[in-house]
Amino acid sequence: MAGNFSDIFDEKRFISSLADDIKIIKKLPKNLANATKMVKQFKSWSGIEYYQKEISALWDDFKVIQASKTDSRLANNNLPLDIQKLRCRACFEALRFSPRIEKMGKLLVERMRSFGPYITLHLRYEKDMLAFSGCTHDLSTSEAEELRIIRENTTYWKRKHIDPTEERSKGNCPLTPKEVGIFLSALGYPTRTPIYIAAGEIYGGESHMTELRSRYPFLMSKEKLASIDELEPFSNHASQMAALDYIVSIESDVFVHSYPGNMARVVQGHRRFLGKGRTVSPDREHICCQFYDYNTQRFPRKQYLNGQSVVASVMALPSLETSGRLLLHLNEVNRTSSSKRTKKSSYKVGSLVEAEITDIKTFELKLKFGFGLHGRVHITEVHDANDLENPFSGYKIGQTVTARIVSKPNDADSSRNGSRWELSVRPEMVTGSSDIGDNISEKLDFKIGQCVAGYIYKVESEWVWLAVSRNVKSQLHILDSSTEPNELEDFQNRYHVGRLISGHVLSFNLEKKLLRLVLRPFSTLPLRTDEEPQTNLVNKELTAHIREGDILGGRISKILPGVGGLLVQIGPHTYGKVHFTELTEKWVPDPLSGYHEGQFVKYVVLEVSNTVRGTVQEAV
């Protein structure tokens, strides 16, 4: 167990509560104190098969395995029921805070209860959180600059250049204190509702809390509920102070968070496990659009007539929390069906339309045009060359744009609500000819070695997936992303959804419309002539882009016995062998001592020797 575990949790209870499931010890026994230790970073969000097959096999060679990271190593879903039950017992029954923390936490709960039913608001608006996320909405220029400098100077934060407007439109930013006040008012909570603020130091202090306090003056915190002397034993320990907030959050009648961080997620799960009261999770991506109108007042109000028919969605039924009101969200003005059919028939592929932006997502602009018609502009249909990091940065919700229809729903889908028209605002497309046929098909007009760009839409432990166009995707393998071991180790943190990256085509699959990319340029594959068609090079394991003398990155797959050396993975299913004599520059007694399975390494290719299994001779 970690050395500071008992500073926060009841260590004895944790060990005894799980005694029937797992043996927990405080330190290694003497017979294992000097045993060879395997340091392993377990894959994030892994299923039970990963641990049963890959991790359990490590016990054959090692007596001690140290997990270098422990957060988010186990998948949330599709696990055996007994594993899920053990997870709940460990997190919500075995784990208890130390007696002194529990005692102080219960005292805070009692004092909040004396005011009546209360809300706990987990308000994520601390300086480091805003600096890390790049969210500067409603901040002054000097405050935004201060946060930028903090982010630039924090070396272990990988993202440096962040567009705050884009992050906010994606729902990646916390609600501001002002917006939380508006949100709670819209839900119908009375102004005298007691609210406990579970948070660190709010950035900007009282200046950013003024509007929230004007709506809800009964704001409390542990510093207000307890004396300086009562909090003194905990005040210099951030984790213990957070534990006090956690206890008050669990016991609250309503729990609201402004951002779904680790604490918010655990509190939500714990409350569900205990059957506690309501938890409110704001849809930040959706409501930021509503706040945009409220905060800026830049859009003209829509005019409606008495008796006019509209389409609205029921957001909440009348209740005490909504002050007896039925809350509706207005979608659109209802037109007659005959008018819709008439207008719809006048649109075809190639038509230019005036469309209004209704939403901005990570990879598309959502539009409405005509009477009740909905479409989208894919992120690759904004600029003639995919070379803009934030192609949607110049667009706003409510803006009217000129777009050309490039694809329409087929007849079978036209009656479905989810059917969409595909549009383009690329200057070349908008100013070009409208005579483009019934549909603009996307051809796999790519060549091996060609440089293409795409936007990341999914990041996995081994692969990054990119959108090259509306229908063409590409993938980049971890071992093709860098030659530096530290960058390979940090693979998932180096790439984020929405980022633009470019690479060189290694292979492509016509049926799947899928490319495989590598970041570094390489010469054209051998044994081909210019006359040979390149129409369906499937994404199989290709090694012809690897040349003698290349310096690349790989991952140790296996340490071979005796003087066998290493087996290094150099591609998804391709491996190379490092001879025992090529492990170090100088003679050492045990050249293998500095290596372990799963370790990323930098190597130089000495010889290329393709076999049925696809091996390449190489040296570290």
BAVO-366364 format. One record per residue (C-alpha): residue number from 0; chain; x, y, z; residue in one letter. Coordinates in steps of 0.001 Angstrom, whole numbers. Example, Ala and Ser with C-alpha at 12.3 -4.5 7.8 and 13.67 -1.06 7.14 Angstrom:
2
- 0:A:12300:-4500:7800:A
- 1:A:13670:-1060:7140:S
//
This chain:
620
- 0:A:0:0:0:M
- 1:A:1158:3579:-656:A
- 2:A:2911:5314:2213:G
- 3:A:362:8138:2599:N
- 4:A:-2728:5925:2254:F
- 5:A:-3434:5960:5996:S
- 6:A:-3250:9770:6083:D
- 7:A:-6547:9869:4204:I
- 8:A:-8214:6458:4501:F
- 9:A:-8989:3964:7247:D
- 10:A:-6278:1441:6406:E
- 11:A:-7415:-1339:8754:K
- 12:A:-10979:-1234:7494:R
- 13:A:-9836:-1382:3864:F
- 14:A:-7686:-4474:4449:I
- 15:A:-10258:-6326:6552:S
- 16:A:-13243:-5485:4315:S
- 17:A:-11587:-7083:1292:L
- 18:A:-9919:-9969:3112:A
- 19:A:-12254:-12541:1530:D
- 20:A:-11501:-11217:-1970:D
- 21:A:-7852:-10198:-2035:I
- 22:A:-4829:-10231:251:K
- 23:A:-3522:-6719:876:I
- 24:A:-146:-6109:2528:I
- 25:A:1519:-2897:3685:K
- 26:A:5005:-3760:2435:K
- 27:A:6831:-6500:556:L
- 28:A:7883:-9550:2579:P
- 29:A:11610:-10048:3116:K
- 30:A:11900:-12852:558:N
- 31:A:10690:-10470:-2173:L
- 32:A:12420:-7286:-1027:A
- 33:A:15308:-7751:-3477:N
- 34:A:13411:-9573:-6218:A
- 35:A:13579:-8256:-9784:T
- 36:A:10735:-5810:-10198:K
- 37:A:8695:-5394:-13381:M
- 38:A:7473:-1820:-13831:V
- 39:A:4475:-1927:-16146:K
- 40:A:2058:701:-17382:Q
- 41:A:-1221:-1145:-17781:F
- 42:A:-3310:-134:-20785:K
- 43:A:-6136:2305:-20132:S
- 44:A:-9739:1065:-20055:W
- 45:A:-8707:-2584:-20509:S
- 46:A:-11113:-5507:-20317:G
- 47:A:-10685:-8590:-18166:I
- 48:A:-9103:-10543:-21047:E
- 49:A:-6130:-8151:-21053:Y
- 50:A:-5352:-8951:-17425:Y
- 51:A:-6051:-12676:-17731:Q
- 52:A:-3847:-13166:-20782:K
- 53:A:-1213:-10447:-20998:E
- 54:A:-702:-9341:-17402:I
- 55:A:-1039:-12736:-15699:S
- 56:A:1654:-14093:-18040:A
- 57:A:4161:-11703:-16454:L
- 58:A:4102:-13726:-13231:W
- 59:A:6018:-16457:-15049:D
- 60:A:9084:-14218:-15158:D
- 61:A:8602:-11729:-12301:F
- 62:A:7674:-12018:-8637:K
- 63:A:6948:-8308:-8180:V
- 64:A:5001:-6170:-10649:I
- 65:A:4637:-2444:-10092:Q
- 66:A:1857:-563:-11881:A
- 67:A:3352:2762:-12964:S
- 68:A:-139:4222:-13399:K
- 69:A:-3324:3124:-11656:T
- 70:A:-6014:5517:-12854:D
- 71:A:-8532:4371:-15486:S
- 72:A:-6764:1059:-16088:R
- 73:A:-9989:-994:-16048:L
- 74:A:-12873:-675:-18493:A
- 75:A:-16236:561:-17231:N
- 76:A:-18442:-1868:-19119:N
- 77:A:-18558:-5458:-20410:N
- 78:A:-16880:-6845:-17295:L
- 79:A:-17904:-9979:-15358:P
- 80:A:-20500:-9201:-12702:L
- 81:A:-18254:-10367:-9857:D
- 82:A:-15545:-7922:-10972:I
- 83:A:-18036:-5051:-10999:Q
- 84:A:-19285:-6062:-7549:K
- 85:A:-15715:-6149:-6247:L
- 86:A:-15104:-2705:-7726:R
- 87:A:-18158:-1320:-5892:C
- 88:A:-17188:-2995:-2614:R
- 89:A:-13655:-1639:-2863:A
- 90:A:-14666:1926:-3739:C
- 91:A:-17854:2414:-1761:F
- 92:A:-17690:-10:1181:E
- 93:A:-14061:-836:1923:A
- 94:A:-12796:2709:1412:L
- 95:A:-13587:4977:4349:R
- 96:A:-11821:8147:5298:F
- 97:A:-9713:8126:8440:S
- 98:A:-11729:8598:11668:P
- 99:A:-10663:12215:12169:R
- 100:A:-11651:13150:8591:I
- 101:A:-14985:11314:8928:E
- 102:A:-15685:13108:12218:K
- 103:A:-14990:16550:10770:M
- 104:A:-16956:15776:7604:G
- 105:A:-20029:14698:9571:K
- 106:A:-19799:17896:11619:L
- 107:A:-19887:19967:8412:L
- 108:A:-22909:17969:7188:V
- 109:A:-24751:18578:10479:E
- 110:A:-24137:22315:10235:R
- 111:A:-25366:22428:6626:M
- 112:A:-28424:20362:7585:R
- 113:A:-29302:22965:10221:S
- 114:A:-30197:25322:7358:F
- 115:A:-32518:22763:5734:G
- 116:A:-32180:20737:2494:P
- 117:A:-29079:21874:633:Y
- 118:A:-27292:21677:-2715:I
- 119:A:-23615:20855:-3042:T
- 120:A:-22063:22673:-5993:L
- 121:A:-18748:21227:-7170:H
- 122:A:-17444:24403:-8779:L
- 123:A:-14370:23788:-10931:R
- 124:A:-13028:27294:-11395:Y
- 125:A:-9523:27112:-9950:E
- 126:A:-6530:28788:-11583:K
- 127:A:-4733:25566:-12550:D
- 128:A:-7895:24041:-14004:M
- 129:A:-8560:27074:-16224:L
- 130:A:-4902:27284:-17266:A
- 131:A:-4797:23593:-18201:F
- 132:A:-8074:23648:-20160:S
- 133:A:-7432:27000:-21847:G
- 134:A:-10940:28187:-20963:C
- 135:A:-11002:31986:-20651:T
- 136:A:-14660:32868:-21245:H
- 137:A:-15723:35974:-19276:D
- 138:A:-12147:36598:-18108:L
- 139:A:-10241:39831:-18637:S
- 140:A:-7376:40089:-21107:T
- 141:A:-4826:40169:-18290:S
- 142:A:-6369:37101:-16632:E
- 143:A:-6365:35167:-19913:A
- 144:A:-2717:36105:-20475:E
- 145:A:-1782:34981:-16954:E
- 146:A:-3368:31581:-17592:L
- 147:A:-1603:31266:-20963:R
- 148:A:1791:31905:-19334:I
- 149:A:1088:29278:-16668:I
- 150:A:209:26739:-19364:R
- 151:A:3295:27580:-21419:E
- 152:A:5576:27192:-18393:N
- 153:A:4107:23905:-17146:T
- 154:A:6284:21373:-18950:T
- 155:A:4168:18265:-18297:Y
- 156:A:1076:19849:-19880:W
- 157:A:1334:18833:-23533:K
- 158:A:-1292:21139:-25073:R
- 159:A:26:24680:-25326:K
- 160:A:-1993:26376:-28076:H
- 161:A:-5712:26173:-27269:I
- 162:A:-8614:27995:-28893:D
- 163:A:-10905:28845:-25935:P
- 164:A:-13909:29521:-28167:T
- 165:A:-13591:26136:-29842:E
- 166:A:-13113:24331:-26524:E
- 167:A:-16212:26011:-25148:R
- 168:A:-18310:25137:-28208:S
- 169:A:-17289:21480:-27768:K
- 170:A:-18436:21473:-24155:G
- 171:A:-14883:21082:-22842:N
- 172:A:-15001:24096:-20519:C
- 173:A:-16491:24336:-17026:P
- 174:A:-19499:26543:-16508:L
- 175:A:-18571:29888:-14985:T
- 176:A:-20003:30799:-11551:P
- 177:A:-22311:33251:-13319:K
- 178:A:-23597:30551:-15666:E
- 179:A:-24147:28116:-12800:V
- 180:A:-26387:30708:-11158:G
- 181:A:-28416:31110:-14356:I
- 182:A:-28641:27335:-14724:F
- 183:A:-29893:26770:-11166:L
- 184:A:-32430:29581:-11556:S
- 185:A:-33714:28010:-14778:A
- 186:A:-34216:24737:-12882:L
- 187:A:-36411:26632:-10429:G
- 188:A:-34338:26479:-7251:Y
- 189:A:-35422:29310:-4889:P
- 190:A:-33006:32123:-4153:T
- 191:A:-32816:31118:-450:R
- 192:A:-31579:27606:-1240:T
- 193:A:-28508:26797:910:P
- 194:A:-25587:25908:-1384:I
- 195:A:-22338:24335:-224:Y
- 196:A:-19405:25227:-2501:I
- 197:A:-17082:22229:-2862:A
- 198:A:-14051:23747:-4553:A
- 199:A:-10532:24965:-4204:G
- 200:A:-9668:28638:-4401:E
- 201:A:-11902:30270:-7033:I
- 202:A:-9862:32113:-9656:Y
- 203:A:-10411:35846:-9316:G
- 204:A:-11994:35397:-5894:G
- 205:A:-15146:37303:-5095:E
- 206:A:-15045:39237:-8397:S
- 207:A:-16133:36085:-10255:H
- 208:A:-18622:35000:-7576:M
- 209:A:-20642:38224:-7503:T
- 210:A:-23394:37220:-9948:E
- 211:A:-23792:33733:-8469:L
- 212:A:-24035:35249:-4989:R
- 213:A:-26586:37829:-6179:S
- 214:A:-28883:34961:-7202:R
- 215:A:-28025:32652:-4305:Y
- 216:A:-26694:34637:-1321:P
- 217:A:-26724:31575:972:F
- 218:A:-23347:30234:-235:L
- 219:A:-21437:28183:2322:M
- 220:A:-18072:26402:2405:S
- 221:A:-16020:24452:4926:K
- 222:A:-14157:27654:5752:E
- 223:A:-17464:29317:6711:K
- 224:A:-18948:26327:8536:L
- 225:A:-15883:25557:10657:A
- 226:A:-13464:27659:12657:S
- 227:A:-9801:28121:11807:I
- 228:A:-8849:25916:14759:D
- 229:A:-11193:23128:13623:E
- 230:A:-9722:23111:10104:L
- 231:A:-6105:23605:11179:E
- 232:A:-5217:19845:11219:P
- 233:A:-6333:19561:7573:F
- 234:A:-5500:22970:6096:S
- 235:A:-2014:22085:4821:N
- 236:A:-3169:18871:3140:H
- 237:A:-5099:19427:-100:A
- 238:A:-6294:15807:-334:S
- 239:A:-7706:15892:3193:Q
- 240:A:-9502:19190:2532:M
- 241:A:-10958:17640:-644:A
- 242:A:-12078:14631:1424:A
- 243:A:-14164:16959:3621:L
- 244:A:-15859:18349:495:D
- 245:A:-16464:14783:-674:Y
- 246:A:-18323:13838:2520:I
- 247:A:-20574:16908:2340:V
- 248:A:-21208:16196:-1372:S
- 249:A:-22260:12588:-737:I
- 250:A:-24778:13612:1931:E
- 251:A:-26332:16567:57:S
- 252:A:-29931:16544:-1168:D
- 253:A:-28809:17624:-4656:V
- 254:A:-25323:17417:-6149:F
- 255:A:-24469:19712:-9083:V
- 256:A:-21116:19911:-10840:H
- 257:A:-19873:22521:-13283:S
- 258:A:-17384:20108:-14884:Y
- 259:A:-17240:16269:-14843:P
- 260:A:-13795:15746:-13346:G
- 261:A:-12621:12779:-11294:N
- 262:A:-14263:13900:-8058:M
- 263:A:-17583:14686:-9730:A
- 264:A:-17679:11251:-11367:R
- 265:A:-16827:9387:-8159:V
- 266:A:-19369:11367:-6126:V
- 267:A:-22019:10641:-8749:Q
- 268:A:-21235:6912:-8670:G
- 269:A:-21110:6798:-4870:H
- 270:A:-24461:8574:-4547:R
- 271:A:-26018:6159:-7020:R
- 272:A:-24582:3216:-5071:F
- 273:A:-26068:4568:-1818:L
- 274:A:-29387:5556:-3396:G
- 275:A:-28909:9206:-2447:K
- 276:A:-30749:12212:-3887:G
- 277:A:-30554:13874:-7260:R
- 278:A:-27352:14481:-9207:T
- 279:A:-27465:17184:-11900:V
- 280:A:-24972:16995:-14781:S
- 281:A:-25280:20049:-17076:P
- 282:A:-24920:19383:-20809:D
- 283:A:-22277:22051:-21300:R
- 284:A:-22014:21631:-25078:E
- 285:A:-25747:22208:-25516:H
- 286:A:-26366:24973:-23009:I
- 287:A:-23281:27018:-23918:C
- 288:A:-25226:28030:-27023:C
- 289:A:-28041:29297:-24815:Q
- 290:A:-25545:31139:-22619:F
- 291:A:-24003:32676:-25728:Y
- 292:A:-27297:34399:-26499:D
- 293:A:-27764:35394:-22860:Y
- 294:A:-24266:36751:-22343:N
- 295:A:-23800:38636:-25605:T
- 296:A:-27352:39535:-26682:Q
- 297:A:-26006:39641:-30255:R
- 298:A:-28750:37683:-31985:F
- 299:A:-32053:39340:-32854:P
- 300:A:-35116:37968:-31106:R
- 301:A:-37307:35820:-33289:K
- 302:A:-40789:37194:-33858:Q
- 303:A:-43828:34960:-33364:Y
- 304:A:-47555:35595:-33789:L
- 305:A:-50400:34582:-31505:N
- 306:A:-51751:31257:-32687:G
- 307:A:-48642:30427:-34689:Q
- 308:A:-47737:26711:-34664:S
- 309:A:-44299:25756:-33355:V
- 310:A:-42457:22513:-32574:V
- 311:A:-40990:22216:-29064:A
- 312:A:-39380:19507:-26946:S
- 313:A:-40433:18892:-23347:V
- 314:A:-37326:19404:-21205:M
- 315:A:-38912:19014:-17728:A
- 316:A:-42371:18226:-16366:L
- 317:A:-44016:20453:-13727:P
- 318:A:-42543:19809:-10286:S
- 319:A:-41434:21616:-7159:L
- 320:A:-37977:22007:-8658:E
- 321:A:-39369:23820:-11710:T
- 322:A:-41810:25881:-9601:S
- 323:A:-44713:24077:-11227:G
- 324:A:-43666:25068:-14740:R
- 325:A:-43514:22932:-17861:L
- 326:A:-40122:23686:-19417:L
- 327:A:-40008:23576:-23217:L
- 328:A:-37221:23983:-25756:H
- 329:A:-38363:25600:-29000:L
- 330:A:-37102:23723:-32053:N
- 331:A:-38626:25363:-35121:E
- 332:A:-41715:26917:-36633:V
- 333:A:-44098:24257:-37903:N
- 334:A:-44838:24498:-41629:R
- 335:A:-47478:22621:-43545:T
- 336:A:-46377:19267:-44947:S
- 337:A:-47331:20254:-48500:S
- 338:A:-45114:23318:-48263:S
- 339:A:-42248:21140:-47084:K
- 340:A:-42612:18730:-49979:R
- 341:A:-42786:21576:-52475:T
- 342:A:-39675:23267:-51172:K
- 343:A:-37738:20043:-50680:K
- 344:A:-38263:18954:-54262:S
- 345:A:-36607:22139:-55524:S
- 346:A:-33273:21211:-53961:Y
- 347:A:-30806:18904:-55659:K
- 348:A:-27112:18121:-55558:V
- 349:A:-25297:21200:-56834:G
- 350:A:-27877:23699:-55556:S
- 351:A:-26610:26737:-53681:L
- 352:A:-28557:27445:-50492:V
- 353:A:-28598:30021:-47743:E
- 354:A:-28361:28082:-44485:A
- 355:A:-28343:29022:-40819:E
- 356:A:-25818:27456:-38431:I
- 357:A:-27752:25786:-35613:T
- 358:A:-24884:24057:-33820:D
- 359:A:-21112:23735:-33975:I
- 360:A:-19714:20299:-33207:K
- 361:A:-16141:19088:-33231:T
- 362:A:-16347:17744:-36785:F
- 363:A:-19341:19432:-38333:E
- 364:A:-21457:22522:-38633:L
- 365:A:-25131:21705:-38269:K
- 366:A:-27328:23749:-40595:L
- 367:A:-30959:24298:-41399:K
- 368:A:-32235:25602:-44717:F
- 369:A:-35431:25784:-46687:G
- 370:A:-38456:24688:-44677:F
- 371:A:-37474:22162:-42046:G
- 372:A:-34473:20749:-43917:L
- 373:A:-31348:19903:-41947:H
- 374:A:-27808:19248:-43104:G
- 375:A:-24209:19436:-42083:R
- 376:A:-20870:20738:-43282:V
- 377:A:-18117:18230:-42526:H
- 378:A:-14881:19650:-41139:I
- 379:A:-13106:18768:-44409:T
- 380:A:-15664:20760:-46441:E
- 381:A:-14740:24174:-45007:V
- 382:A:-11419:24980:-46668:H
- 383:A:-10059:23980:-50059:D
- 384:A:-6914:22551:-48468:A
- 385:A:-7133:20770:-45133:N
- 386:A:-4512:22949:-43489:D
- 387:A:-6486:24851:-40853:L
- 388:A:-6125:23754:-37233:E
- 389:A:-9505:25243:-36252:N
- 390:A:-11592:25574:-39430:P
- 391:A:-14787:26407:-37495:F
- 392:A:-13228:29263:-35507:S
- 393:A:-14685:31882:-37854:G
- 394:A:-18264:30613:-37554:Y
- 395:A:-20929:31350:-34955:K
- 396:A:-24272:29803:-34112:I
- 397:A:-27024:31789:-35819:G
- 398:A:-24763:32886:-38682:Q
- 399:A:-26085:32542:-42239:T
- 400:A:-23737:30970:-44796:V
- 401:A:-23859:30161:-48493:T
- 402:A:-23330:26454:-49082:A
- 403:A:-23571:24010:-51953:R
- 404:A:-25392:20702:-51617:I
- 405:A:-22960:17851:-52327:V
- 406:A:-25104:14895:-51263:S
- 407:A:-28743:14326:-50404:K
- 408:A:-30511:11640:-48360:P
- 409:A:-31698:8710:-50432:N
- 410:A:-35401:8028:-50752:D
- 411:A:-35313:5266:-48154:A
- 412:A:-33874:7643:-45568:D
- 413:A:-35658:10821:-46549:S
- 414:A:-38562:10200:-44212:S
- 415:A:-36362:9662:-41183:R
- 416:A:-35700:12474:-38762:N
- 417:A:-32007:11647:-38710:G
- 418:A:-31535:11957:-42475:S
- 419:A:-29175:14762:-43448:R
- 420:A:-28100:16709:-46472:W
- 421:A:-24366:17058:-46992:E
- 422:A:-23199:20591:-47794:L
- 423:A:-19906:22310:-48505:S
- 424:A:-18712:25864:-47893:V
- 425:A:-15310:25371:-49531:R
- 426:A:-14648:28461:-51686:P
- 427:A:-13752:26274:-54665:E
- 428:A:-17055:24429:-54352:M
- 429:A:-19262:27459:-53665:V
- 430:A:-17890:29529:-56563:T
- 431:A:-17693:26602:-58980:G
- 432:A:-20262:25170:-61361:S
- 433:A:-23544:23758:-60059:S
- 434:A:-23514:21022:-62725:D
- 435:A:-22035:18306:-60539:I
- 436:A:-24457:15437:-61079:G
- 437:A:-26722:13673:-58635:D
- 438:A:-24021:13040:-56058:N
- 439:A:-20419:14008:-55542:I
- 440:A:-18618:10737:-54981:S
- 441:A:-15345:10595:-53129:E
- 442:A:-12705:8590:-54967:K
- 443:A:-9707:7001:-53341:L
- 444:A:-7396:9004:-55551:D
- 445:A:-4317:8465:-53399:F
- 446:A:-802:7256:-54109:K
- 447:A:1669:5470:-51872:I
- 448:A:3918:8020:-50172:G
- 449:A:1488:10884:-50818:Q
- 450:A:1191:13404:-47980:C
- 451:A:-2384:13826:-46731:V
- 452:A:-3907:15642:-43771:A
- 453:A:-6800:14725:-41538:G
- 454:A:-8558:15613:-38301:Y
- 455:A:-8343:13243:-35340:I
- 456:A:-11731:11837:-34343:Y
- 457:A:-10654:8970:-32067:K
- 458:A:-7580:8226:-29961:V
- 459:A:-6994:4653:-28796:E
- 460:A:-4107:3067:-26930:S
- 461:A:-2522:1813:-30185:E
- 462:A:-4138:3849:-32961:W
- 463:A:-5128:7387:-33856:V
- 464:A:-8052:7638:-36289:W
- 465:A:-8428:10587:-38655:L
- 466:A:-11080:11951:-40977:A
- 467:A:-9439:12771:-44313:V
- 468:A:-12725:13666:-46022:S
- 469:A:-16449:13073:-45550:R
- 470:A:-16137:9335:-46123:N
- 471:A:-12410:8563:-46189:V
- 472:A:-10715:7693:-42909:K
- 473:A:-7107:7014:-42016:S
- 474:A:-5245:5504:-39098:Q
- 475:A:-1835:6091:-37553:L
- 476:A:-207:3380:-35431:H
- 477:A:1613:4295:-32228:I
- 478:A:4949:2989:-33533:L
- 479:A:4652:5107:-36684:D
- 480:A:4093:8296:-34669:S
- 481:A:7611:9004:-33372:S
- 482:A:11139:7696:-32954:T
- 483:A:11518:8984:-29391:E
- 484:A:10634:6531:-26566:P
- 485:A:9287:9266:-24277:N
- 486:A:6910:10446:-27014:E
- 487:A:5734:6895:-27704:L
- 488:A:5127:6437:-23970:E
- 489:A:2989:9584:-24011:D
- 490:A:1151:8601:-27212:F
- 491:A:-2425:9142:-26014:Q
- 492:A:-1629:12508:-24436:N
- 493:A:158:13829:-27524:R
- 494:A:-2933:13576:-29690:Y
- 495:A:-6382:14963:-29027:H
- 496:A:-9670:14847:-30869:V
- 497:A:-9997:17647:-33415:G
- 498:A:-6269:18120:-33975:R
- 499:A:-5021:18371:-37566:L
- 500:A:-2081:16139:-38453:I
- 501:A:-518:15101:-41744:S
- 502:A:1189:11883:-42750:G
- 503:A:2254:9788:-45722:H
- 504:A:95:7052:-47235:V
- 505:A:1531:3597:-46570:L
- 506:A:-1464:1564:-47750:S
- 507:A:-5155:1947:-48536:F
- 508:A:-8261:-201:-48711:N
- 509:A:-10760:668:-51425:L
- 510:A:-13700:-1197:-49912:E
- 511:A:-13300:291:-46450:K
- 512:A:-12121:3692:-47720:K
- 513:A:-9334:3487:-45176:L
- 514:A:-5734:4714:-45368:L
- 515:A:-2820:3806:-43161:R
- 516:A:-381:6650:-42553:L
- 517:A:3133:7044:-41237:V
- 518:A:4434:10440:-40154:L
- 519:A:7838:10289:-41790:R
- 520:A:8298:10519:-45570:P
- 521:A:9648:7457:-47366:F
- 522:A:10576:6453:-50881:S
- 523:A:8028:4725:-53117:T
- 524:A:7584:1020:-52523:L
- 525:A:9909:-1126:-54647:P
- 526:A:8945:-3830:-57127:L
- 527:A:6301:-1624:-58705:R
- 528:A:6146:266:-61993:T
- 529:A:4427:3540:-62686:D
- 530:A:2035:1667:-64944:E
- 531:A:791:-548:-62119:E
- 532:A:-2564:594:-60731:P
- 533:A:-2630:1685:-57085:Q
- 534:A:-6323:1218:-56472:T
- 535:A:-6621:-1271:-53632:N
- 536:A:-3471:-1719:-51577:L
- 537:A:-5072:-3228:-48513:V
- 538:A:-3851:-2317:-45063:N
- 539:A:-1649:-5350:-44609:K
- 540:A:1687:-5395:-42862:E
- 541:A:4061:-3560:-45200:L
- 542:A:7755:-3218:-44390:T
- 543:A:9121:-1944:-47685:A
- 544:A:9077:1616:-46301:H
- 545:A:11789:535:-43838:I
- 546:A:15363:941:-45086:R
- 547:A:18745:-30:-43726:E
- 548:A:20079:2840:-41645:G
- 549:A:16626:4122:-40666:D
- 550:A:16346:5260:-37050:I
- 551:A:12884:4347:-35756:L
- 552:A:10922:3673:-32597:G
- 553:A:9695:300:-31349:G
- 554:A:8450:-1592:-28318:R
- 555:A:10095:-4595:-26661:I
- 556:A:7790:-7551:-27160:S
- 557:A:9879:-10271:-25593:K
- 558:A:13226:-10751:-23899:I
- 559:A:14689:-13853:-25487:L
- 560:A:16345:-16400:-23174:P
- 561:A:20105:-16711:-22815:G
- 562:A:21924:-14622:-25388:V
- 563:A:18946:-14440:-27725:G
- 564:A:18596:-10672:-27392:G
- 565:A:15282:-8873:-27838:L
- 566:A:12200:-9203:-30004:L
- 567:A:10997:-5681:-30805:V
- 568:A:7618:-4775:-32246:Q
- 569:A:8029:-2294:-35100:I
- 570:A:4486:-2289:-36489:G
- 571:A:987:-3596:-35692:P
- 572:A:2044:-7181:-36487:H
- 573:A:5684:-6806:-37497:T
- 574:A:8691:-7586:-35334:Y
- 575:A:12427:-7212:-35498:G
- 576:A:15202:-8965:-33626:K
- 577:A:17987:-7212:-31731:V
- 578:A:21058:-9390:-31345:H
- 579:A:22557:-9750:-27884:F
- 580:A:25747:-8012:-29026:T
- 581:A:23844:-4957:-30302:E
- 582:A:22298:-3948:-26964:L
- 583:A:25029:-1679:-25582:T
- 584:A:27947:400:-26858:E
- 585:A:30360:-986:-24256:K
- 586:A:30767:-4358:-22594:W
- 587:A:28604:-4834:-19504:V
- 588:A:27995:-8022:-17451:P
- 589:A:24254:-8155:-18175:D
- 590:A:23197:-6169:-21280:P
- 591:A:19533:-7122:-20774:L
- 592:A:19291:-5629:-17286:S
- 593:A:18212:-2245:-18580:G
- 594:A:15322:-3560:-20650:Y
- 595:A:11859:-4906:-19880:H
- 596:A:8893:-6053:-21927:E
- 597:A:6623:-3218:-22974:G
- 598:A:9474:-699:-22924:Q
- 599:A:9714:1722:-25846:F
- 600:A:13124:1918:-27520:V
- 601:A:14890:3771:-30305:K
- 602:A:16697:1575:-32808:Y
- 603:A:18614:1660:-36074:V
- 604:A:17843:-825:-38832:V
- 605:A:20886:-2926:-39747:L
- 606:A:19301:-5339:-42177:E
- 607:A:15886:-5814:-43760:V
- 608:A:14870:-9424:-44204:S
- 609:A:11185:-9966:-44956:N
- 610:A:9828:-13367:-43965:T
- 611:A:6424:-14972:-43805:V
- 612:A:6046:-13543:-40311:R
- 613:A:7349:-10158:-41389:G
- 614:A:10544:-9783:-39349:T
- 615:A:13172:-7105:-39835:V
- 616:A:16719:-7368:-38505:Q
- 617:A:17536:-4295:-36431:E
- 618:A:19675:-3030:-33554:A
- 619:A:19027:-735:-30597:V
//
